[in-house]
Amino acid sequence: MAYRPKRVKFGAFIAPFHRVGENPTLALKRDMRLIELLDELGYEEAWIGEHHSFGREFIADPVVFMAVAADRTKRIKLGTGVLSLPYHHPLIVADRMVLVDHMTEGRVMLGVGPGALTSDAHMMGIPTVDQRQRMGESLDAVMQLLRGQDRVTMKTDWFELKDARLQLNSFTDPHLPVAVATAFTPSGPMAAGKHGVGLLSVAGVDNKAFERTWGWAEEAAEESGRKISRDDWKVVVPIHVAESRKQALAEIDEGFKLRAYSGDAGNPSAAGPGLFGGAGTLEEQAEKGTMLIGSPDQVAQSIENIIERSGGIGGILALAHEWASTEATNRSFELLARYVAPRFQGQLDAIVGSRDWVEGNLRAVFGANPAAMERAFSDAGKPLPPALAEAKAKRLARQAAKEEAAKQETS
């Protein structure tokens, strides 16, 4: 049986994906309003990406975006989803995150990765084959700085630290949460296990490597003597909820055809399938559960399947994709929060149990109500209304009939 936390966390992963051709300022405002809505609906987390090219994911600095979002929200936690470590000096990464950890009083998380868009790395002169190595080197430094046990001195071929130590400890004890992104290879899970931090599966669940992911993390954790928890493993997956699967598919069909990196390509013949291509039609992916599309019951069942396949996870992050209208997208997040998330957070058991107990004991619980109402009129010295008087006469007649029947049985 798969591991289940007491409360599965629900959130959103906001890369963000915007089609080429729309007003970028309005798109960024829409991203911010989505986070505000998630906060109102009780979502636990929102993760914001970092990208510098290709014209779709144009939040260049998630830390700046998070700082503004924190001021407009009350409780939702905000994470970098993800900060590309090869692009930054590790001291600056750790120092900036500790600053916003204090400014938000513990509402930030550091998600890290090597950089998903190699076009970003190309512009900075970073060889693609070196990105994962540099990410690992930077994460080694960042974790030492966050843990603050000793001054850090290390030198690589792209950064150097001399007697480095942060002047502030994290607001969060012992330090702000950290998670490593993973897609298909073992490098992300092994980095998470090595450092005893969380894991973000950003490539969904439609790959064979998904079921091996946690095993890789556990193997590395054991080798390094660190402890990891499935509570800190979050899975990113496209979700759209409506009253029925038919309606959900209809709401996203046209938007899916125009999706970022594929439907908005300047040269469609050279673009290839893009993101979410090659895995089947929308209907097929909904049926398989690789995209969570349908009614609340169907989406909940797909999440159950993900939990079983994985062996247990700590959170579900809905990929912000904008395939539907803004109204339908917001409605989807509302339905997910109202009817799906509570099933995985222990919030319905007591409610359902209370309903079932009362329904099973209706006579014992409510049987004395008529007599209590009659007593209230009697104590007030007022006559019973005709309807209550008639109901009382019928009740007394039934009671008398039962008593008479009981006498005859005993005689």
N, C-alpha and C positions, 0 to 999 in steps of 0.2 A: 504493500500500500504506500502511496506517495506521501511524503511529508507535507503537512498543512500547517502554516502558522495560524495563530489565533485570529489574526486580522491580516488578510491579504491587502497590500497597499494598491491603490488605483491612482493613475496619473496620466499625463500626456507627454509625448516626446515631440517637441516642436523644432524640427530641423532648421527652418520651416521650409515647406515645399510650396512655392508660388509659381504659377505659369508665367512665362515670358510674355510681355505685352500689356501688363496691368500696372497701375500706379503703385510704385514701391512704398511710398509714404502711407497710403491707405492700407496696404498689405501689412506693414509693420504695426499700424494702429489696430488692425484686426487681430494680429497675434497677441497684442497686449490685452485687448478686450477678452480674448479667449481665456487668458490666464486669470483675469478678474472673475470671469464666469466660473471657472473651475474652482476658484477659492470659495465663491458663494455656494457652490454645489457640494462642497465638502471633500473634494479631491485632495489627496495628500501631497502630490508632487507634480512639478512641471520641469522638464529638462529642455534647455535651449542650446542650439548648435552654434558652431563657429565655422564659417566658410568665407572664401575670398574671391571666388571666380565661378564662372559658368552661368551666372545670372538667375538662379532660382532660389538659392538659400542665402539670402543676403544680410543676415545678422553677422557682422564682422567680429563683434566682441560680446559674447554672451554675458560676461560679468557686468558690463554697463547696462545691458538690457535687464538683467536680474535685479540690479540695484533700483532701477525705476519701477520694475514690477513689484518689488518688495514694499515700496512706498504706497502702492495702490491696492495692496492686498493685506489680509489680516493673519492668516495662519498657514497657507500653503507653503511647502518647502520648494526651493528653486535650485536647480542643478545645471551645471554646464554639460550639455549633451551633444558633443563633448568638446572639451578644450584640447586642441591638437598640440601635444607637448613639444614636438620637434620645432614648432614655430616660435617658442618662447624660452627665455632663460628660466631655469627652475626656481631660482630665488624669487623672481618677480611673480611667478605663478603662485607659489606658496604665500607670499606676502600679500598679494591682492586678495586672495581667497580668505585669508585670516581677517583682513580688514572688513570685507563684506559679512563675514561670520559675526563680527562684533556689531556692525551697523544693523544687521537684521536680527540680532540676538538669537543666533543659532538656527536660522532658516535656510542655509545654503549648503549645497553638496558639490563636490568636485568630481565630475565625470571626465575621464581622460582617454585619449586614443592617439594613434599615430598620424591621423589626418586622412579623411576618407577621399577627398578630391585631390588626386595627384596633380591636377592643374594648379592647385594652390602651392604645393611643394615645388613644382616646376618654376613658378614665378620667383620663388625664394632661392632657387638654385640648390634645392635639397634633393639628392638622388632618391628616387622612389624605393630602391632596394635598401636604403639606409633608414627609412622612416620608422620601422618597428624597432630597430636597434636603438635609435635615438629616443624613442618613446620609453623604452625600458631603462635607459640610462637616466633620463630625466625623472622618471617615476622613482627610481632609487633615491635620487637627491631630494625630491619633493617629500617623500615619506620620512626621510631622516630629518628634514627641516620641520615638518609638522609634529613629529614626535619629540623633537627638541631635547634629546638626551645628551648629545654632545655637539660640539662645533663640527661643521662639515667641511672637509677639504677633499676635493676630487677634481680631476681634470680629464676631459675627453677631447676628441678632435673638434668639438663644436661649442663647448662651454667649460667654464672653470669656476670652482668655488674655493675661496681661501678663508678658513676660519669662520665660515658662514653660520649664522644663527639668527632666527627671527627675533625681533625685539618684542613681539607680542605672542603669547600663547593663544590658541584658538579659544573662542568663547565657548564652543562645544567641548565637553570633556569626554575622552582625552584629546580629541582633535575632531575637526569637521569631517563628516562622512566622505569617503572616497570610493569611486567605482571605476572599473576598467571596461571599456567597450570591447565587445567581441562580435565577429560576424561568422566566419567559416573556419578559421584556423585555430590551432591550440594556443597561439601566443597570448591572446587576451585572457582566457581563463587561467593560464599558467602564471601570468603576471599578477592577477588578482590573488591567486593562491599563495604566491611567493610573499606578497606583502600583507596578506590577511585582510583584504578589502573587498568591497562589493563588486558585482558583475552586471553589466548591461548588455543583453543580447539584442543588438540593434538590427539584425537581419531577419527578424521574424522567426517563424518555426518551420518554414518550408525548405528545410535542408536536413540531410542525414546527420550532419555534425551536431545538430541541436541536442540530440539525446545523449551525446557523449560529453557535452560541454561541462557539466558539473564534475564529472569524473576527472577531467584534466585539471580543474581548479583544486580538487581535493588532493590529487597526486602532488601538485606543487606545494600545497600548504603543508602536507606531511613532511616533505623533504626540507622545508624551511623552518619547520617547527611553529608555524602560525596556525591560528584557529580561524575558520571561516564558517559562515552560516547561510543556509539557503534563504533565510529571511532577507538577505542583502542581494539576492539575485532577482533582477527585474527584466521582464521580457517585453520587447517592443513589437507590436503587431497592429496592422490596419484594422480599424473597427468602425462600423456604421450600424446603428441600431434604429429601427423603426417599428411600427406596430406589427409588421409582417415582413418576411424575407422578400416577397414580391415588391412591397413598397420600398424597402431598403435598396434593393437592386435598381429600381426605377429612379430613385433619388440620386444615385451616384453614377449611373450608366454613362451619361453624356460627359460628365466631368472626368471620368476615368479615361475616356477616349482622348481627352485633351490634357492628360496628366503631365506633370513636370518631367523633363528629360526625354519624353517620347512624343506626346501629342503636340508639344509646343516647339519641337525641333525646327531650326531654321532650314535644315535639309533633311526631311524625313527619310529619304532613301538611304542616307548615311548614318542615321541616328541609331538604328537597331531597336530592339524591344524596350530599352530603357528600364527604369525601375518597375518592378512588379509585372514584368513581361515574361513570357515563356513558361509560366506556371499554370497555364490554363485560363479559361474564361472566368469572368467574375462568378458566374453560377457554380462552376466547378470548384473554384477556390473557396467559395462560401460553404459548399457541401463538404469539402475536405477539412474545413476549419483552419486553413492557412490564412484566410482573411475572415474576420469575425463579422459577418454580415447577416442581419436577420432580426427576428423578434428578440425581446429580452430572454425568453426561454432558450432560443437557439444559440444566442451568444453565450449565455451561461453554460450551456452544454459544451460549447467549443472551449471555453476556459477550463472546464473540468477535464477535457481531453488533454489540453496542454499541461495541466498539473500532473496528470498520470504519466504522460510521455516523458516529462522532464524528471520525474521523481520528486518534484516539489519545488516551488518557487515562492518568492516573497512579494512579488508585485507584477501587475499588468500595466503597461504604458501604452495608451492608445496613440498610434501614429497620427499626427495632424497632417491630413492630406488634402483637404478642401476639394474633394471630388463632388460634394453636394453643395447646395446653396448655403450661405451663412446661416439662414434660419434652420434648415434641415440639419446642418452640422451641430448647431447649438442644441437642437432638440435631441439629437443622438447622444450627446454628452449628458443631457438631463436624464434620458431614459436609462443610460448606463448607470448613473449615480442612484436613480430611484429604485430600479428593479433588478439590477444585476449585481452591483457591488455589495449590497447588504447580505446577499447569500453567502459571500465569502469572507464576511467580517463579523459573523456571529451576532448580527443585529436582528435577525428574524426569528431565531429559535424561541425566545421568550414570548414574542408577540403571537406566533403560531400556537405555542403551547397554551397560552392564556385563552385564546379563542377556542381551541379544541376542548379544554377542560370545562369551560362554561357551557359550550354546546352539549357536552356529555352529561352535564348536571343541571340542565335547565329547570327541571321541576323543583329540585332541592334549593336552587339559588333564588328563583323568581316566584316560587309557589306562594309565598306569604305576602306578595305585593298587594293583591286585592284587599286582604284583611287590613293591611297597614293603611291603605287609602281610606277605607271605611272608618277606621279608628280616628284618622285625622279629622274627618267631618264630624264624627261623634264628639271628639274632645272639644271641637270648636262650637258645638251646639247647633250645627247646621244640618239640614236634611240632605240626604244623598241625592245627587243629580239623577234624573230618570234612568240614564244608561247604566250607572253604577248600581242603582237599586234593582234594576232588572237582572244585571249580572249576578248580584248577590243572591236574589231569589233562585236563580237557576243553579248556582253553586250549592246553596243549602238543600235544594231538591235533589241534586246528584248525591250529596253527602247522605241525605236521609235514605235514598234508595240503596246505597251501598251498605248502610247500617242494617237495613231491613233484610237485605240479601244475606248478610253475615249471620243474622239471627236464625234465618231459616236453615242455613247450612249446619248450625250447631244444634238445632232442635231435632 
